[in-house]
Amino acid sequence: MKKTYVLAAALALAPSVALAEWPSDKPITLVVGYSAGGGTDILARTMAPFLEKYIEGASFVVINKPGPGGEYGFTETANADPDGYTIGFMNAPAFITLPYERETRYNFDMFAPIANLVTAPATLSVPDGSSIESLDEFVAEAKAAPNALTIGHQGYGGSMHLSLEGFLDMTETEVTQVPFPGIPPAATALLGGHIAGLVVGAGEASNIGSDDNPISILGVMSRERMELFPDIPTFAEQGYEIYSGSDRGFAAPKGTSEDIIATIGSAIEKTLEDPEFLKAAEEQKLPLNYMNQADYTAYLKDLNTRIGNLWETNPWR
């Protein structure tokens, strides 16, 4: 008992990085689990100079750790020293679903959430000229002929797949799901009429189609109508109270000083209020959705619970 007590006391007194010592000349690494040039990478590089602006003496360097579904990047963040010099972009639900699907070198509890930046709500689109012109008609057709409708998304376990699953579960309908490796082939299939519908993020949906070959967006899974689509109703407006999509936020390794996390969180909040950053976000069509540490933590915990329940009842792998 005495040895255990002494060890516990020693651990309790173990030194941690103090805010007065941070940041030093050492750069703060911002880990992105996806390739350079992608949406998350561009957002990271857009944010870095603003974080430097609002954290005195800080310098940020973005590193890309592309791997299966972002796993390498999430692992890099989770297993880093909790000294305030590594933070990572957390793409949800991706970082949550991976440990359910397979053995990973990280788990949900190894992160200290900092703040959410972006929430890209899911959309459901159909080709121009489709006989389906509303969510009610989509549900009616799906009920009339289970699995007859072919609906595309960006892969099982991804945010758009889970958004579709939520809608199907709510409406007690079944469709044939068609996973695609990315937006371009999915968009081509939709525009060519090879699939009946497509679930993608709002930003991606805005870039699909043209005046000569448009698409019809049936609804957006956001709480309010988006400025990007002011004339398109939400799912909730049409009687289907579902809010879903993909989130991008920051987290640090668990054990990072609360003072450091609060300082980074404050810099993020100021960045999302900076007119220069807001202009860049508008050009990138980023649906900003700031959540502070408390709200973001609660949101992720709830999301983890919901994904766990879905995995138990309807595992996708």
C-alpha positions in Angstrom: 0.0 0.0 0.0 2.8 2.4 0.9 4.5 1.9 -2.5 1.3 2.4 -4.3 0.7 5.6 -2.4 4.1 7.0 -3.1 3.8 6.2 -6.8 0.4 7.9 -7.0 1.8 10.9 -5.2 4.8 11.0 -7.6 2.5 10.9 -10.6 0.3 13.6 -9.2 3.3 15.8 -8.8 4.8 15.0 -12.2 5.7 18.2 -14.1 3.5 19.4 -17.0 4.1 22.1 -19.5 3.1 25.4 -17.9 1.4 28.1 -20.0 4.2 30.5 -19.1 6.7 28.2 -20.8 4.5 27.8 -23.9 4.9 28.4 -26.7 8.6 28.4 -27.0 10.7 28.5 -30.2 9.5 25.0 -31.0 6.8 25.1 -33.7 3.3 23.7 -33.0 2.5 20.8 -35.4 -0.9 20.8 -36.9 -1.6 17.2 -38.1 -3.9 16.6 -41.1 -4.8 13.0 -41.8 -5.4 13.6 -45.5 -3.4 14.5 -48.5 -2.2 18.0 -49.4 -4.6 20.0 -51.5 -7.8 18.5 -50.0 -10.4 20.4 -48.2 -9.1 19.7 -44.7 -5.5 20.5 -45.7 -6.5 23.8 -47.3 -8.5 24.8 -44.2 -5.5 24.0 -42.0 -3.2 26.1 -44.0 -5.7 28.9 -44.2 -6.0 28.9 -40.4 -2.4 28.6 -39.4 -1.4 32.2 -39.9 -4.4 33.4 -38.0 -3.6 31.1 -35.0 -0.1 32.6 -35.1 -1.7 36.0 -35.0 -3.8 35.3 -32.0 -1.2 33.2 -30.0 1.7 35.4 -29.2 5.0 33.8 -30.1 3.5 30.7 -31.7 4.4 29.3 -35.1 2.5 26.5 -36.7 3.6 23.9 -39.2 1.1 21.7 -41.1 2.0 18.1 -41.7 0.0 15.7 -43.8 -0.3 12.1 -42.6 -2.6 10.6 -45.3 -3.7 7.1 -44.6 -6.8 4.8 -44.6 -9.7 7.1 -43.8 -7.5 9.6 -41.9 -6.3 6.9 -39.5 -2.6 7.8 -39.7 -3.2 11.4 -38.8 -5.6 10.6 -35.9 -3.0 8.1 -34.6 -0.2 10.7 -34.8 -2.3 13.2 -32.8 -3.5 10.7 -30.1 0.0 9.3 -29.4 1.9 12.6 -29.4 3.4 14.0 -26.2 0.7 16.1 -24.5 3.0 19.2 -24.4 0.9 21.6 -26.4 3.1 21.2 -29.5 0.9 18.8 -31.4 -2.8 19.3 -32.2 -4.7 17.6 -34.9 -7.7 18.1 -37.2 -10.4 15.8 -36.2 -12.7 14.8 -39.0 -15.9 13.4 -37.5 -17.4 10.9 -37.7 -14.3 9.4 -39.4 -12.1 9.3 -36.3 -14.9 7.8 -34.3 -16.0 5.1 -36.7 -12.5 3.7 -37.4 -12.0 2.0 -34.0 -15.4 0.3 -34.4 -14.5 -1.0 -37.8 -11.0 -2.4 -37.0 -8.2 -2.4 -34.5 -6.5 1.0 -34.4 -3.6 2.4 -32.4 -5.9 5.0 -30.9 -9.3 5.2 -29.3 -11.9 7.9 -28.7 -10.7 8.6 -25.2 -7.2 9.5 -26.2 -8.1 13.0 -27.4 -8.8 16.3 -25.7 -11.3 18.2 -27.9 -10.5 21.9 -28.4 -13.1 23.4 -30.7 -15.2 22.6 -33.8 -14.8 24.8 -36.9 -16.9 23.5 -39.7 -20.0 21.4 -40.0 -20.9 20.4 -43.6 -24.5 19.1 -43.5 -25.4 16.2 -45.7 -27.6 16.7 -48.7 -29.7 14.3 -50.8 -29.7 15.0 -54.5 -31.4 13.4 -57.5 -30.7 14.0 -61.3 -32.5 16.7 -63.1 -35.7 15.3 -64.5 -36.1 12.6 -61.8 -39.6 11.6 -60.9 -38.7 12.2 -57.3 -39.2 15.9 -56.4 -39.4 15.9 -52.6 -38.3 13.8 -49.6 -41.9 12.6 -49.2 -41.8 11.2 -52.7 -38.4 9.7 -52.1 -39.7 7.9 -49.0 -42.9 6.8 -50.8 -40.9 5.3 -53.7 -38.5 3.6 -51.3 -41.3 2.0 -49.4 -43.1 0.9 -52.5 -40.1 -0.9 -53.9 -37.5 -1.7 -51.2 -33.9 -1.6 -52.4 -34.9 -0.5 -55.9 -33.5 3.0 -55.5 -29.7 3.2 -55.9 -28.2 5.8 -53.7 -24.5 6.8 -53.8 -22.2 8.1 -51.1 -18.4 8.3 -50.4 -18.0 5.0 -48.7 -19.2 2.9 -45.8 -18.5 4.3 -42.3 -18.1 7.8 -43.7 -20.2 10.8 -42.7 -22.5 10.7 -45.7 -23.1 6.9 -45.3 -24.0 7.4 -41.7 -26.3 10.4 -42.6 -28.1 8.2 -45.1 -28.4 5.4 -42.6 -30.0 7.8 -40.1 -32.6 8.9 -42.6 -33.3 5.3 -43.7 -33.7 4.2 -40.1 -36.0 7.2 -39.3 -38.2 6.4 -42.3 -38.0 2.6 -42.1 -36.9 2.4 -45.8 -34.3 0.4 -47.6 -32.2 1.4 -50.7 -29.3 -0.1 -52.5 -26.3 1.8 -51.4 -23.5 2.5 -53.9 -20.2 3.5 -52.4 -17.8 5.6 -54.5 -14.1 6.4 -53.9 -14.6 10.1 -54.2 -16.8 12.9 -55.4 -15.9 13.0 -59.1 -17.1 9.4 -59.9 -20.1 9.8 -57.7 -21.0 13.1 -59.4 -20.5 11.5 -62.9 -22.9 8.7 -61.9 -25.5 11.0 -60.7 -25.4 13.4 -63.7 -25.5 10.4 -66.0 -28.6 9.0 -64.4 -26.7 5.8 -63.3 -27.8 6.2 -59.7 -31.1 7.5 -58.4 -29.7 9.8 -55.8 -26.5 10.9 -54.0 -25.7 11.9 -50.5 -22.9 14.4 -50.2 -21.9 17.4 -48.2 -23.4 20.7 -49.0 -20.2 22.2 -50.3 -19.7 19.3 -52.7 -23.3 19.4 -53.8 -22.9 23.1 -54.8 -20.2 22.1 -57.3 -22.0 19.3 -59.0 -23.8 19.9 -62.2 -24.2 22.9 -64.5 -26.8 25.0 -66.2 -26.9 22.5 -69.0 -26.9 19.5 -66.7 -28.2 20.4 -63.2 -29.1 18.4 -60.2 -32.1 18.7 -57.8 -31.2 18.9 -54.1 -34.2 17.6 -52.2 -33.1 18.7 -48.7 -30.3 19.7 -46.4 -29.6 18.0 -43.0 -28.9 21.3 -41.3 -30.8 23.0 -38.5 -31.5 26.1 -40.5 -31.4 26.9 -44.2 -28.0 27.6 -45.5 -26.9 30.8 -47.1 -25.5 28.6 -49.9 -28.9 27.2 -50.6 -31.5 29.7 -49.4 -34.3 28.2 -51.4 -33.7 24.6 -50.5 -35.6 23.4 -47.3 -34.0 21.5 -44.5 -35.0 17.9 -43.8 -36.7 19.1 -40.6 -38.8 21.6 -42.5 -40.1 18.7 -44.5 -41.0 16.7 -41.4 -37.8 14.6 -41.0 -36.0 15.9 -38.0 -32.4 14.8 -38.7 -29.3 16.9 -38.5 -26.2 15.2 -39.8 -23.1 15.7 -41.9 -19.3 15.9 -41.3 -17.5 18.0 -38.8 -13.9 19.4 -38.7 -12.4 20.5 -35.5 -9.3 20.5 -33.4 -8.1 18.2 -30.6 -4.9 17.7 -28.7 -3.6 14.5 -27.1 -5.3 13.7 -23.8 -3.3 15.1 -20.9 -2.5 18.4 -22.6 -2.7 21.4 -20.2 -6.2 22.9 -19.9 -4.6 26.3 -20.0 -2.9 25.6 -23.3 -6.2 24.1 -24.7 -8.1 27.2 -23.6 -5.5 29.5 -25.2 -5.7 27.6 -28.5 -9.5 27.6 -28.3 -9.6 31.3 -27.7 -7.4 31.8 -30.8 -9.7 29.6 -32.9 -12.7 31.6 -31.8 -11.0 34.9 -32.7 -10.0 33.5 -36.0 -13.5 32.6 -36.9 -14.5 36.2 -36.2 -11.6 37.7 -38.2 -13.0 39.4 -41.4 -10.0 38.3 -43.4 -10.5 34.7 -42.5 -14.3 34.9 -43.0 -13.6 36.2 -46.5 -11.4 33.2 -47.2 -14.0 30.8 -45.7 -16.6 32.3 -48.0 -14.4 31.7 -51.0 -13.9 28.1 -49.9 -17.7 27.7 -49.3 -17.0 26.6 -45.7 -20.1 26.1 -43.5 -18.6 27.5 -40.3 -20.0 26.1 -37.1 -18.0 27.1 -34.0 -18.4 25.0 -30.9 -16.3 25.8 -27.8 -14.5 23.0 -25.9 -17.5 22.1 -23.6 -20.0 22.0 -26.5 -17.7 20.2 -28.8 -16.8 17.6 -26.2 -20.4 16.9 -25.4 -21.3 16.7 -29.1 -18.5 14.2 -29.8 -19.5 12.0 -26.9 -23.1 11.9 -28.1 -22.0 11.2 -31.6 -19.7 8.4 -30.4 -22.7 6.8 -28.5 -25.0 7.1 -31.6 -22.3 5.5 -33.8 -21.7 2.7 -31.3 -25.5 2.0 -31.2 -25.6 1.9 -35.0 -22.6 -0.4 -35.2 -24.4 -2.8 -32.8 -27.6 -2.9 -34.7 -26.4 -2.5 -38.3 -22.6 -3.0 -38.7 -21.5 -1.7 -42.1 -18.4 -3.9 -42.4 
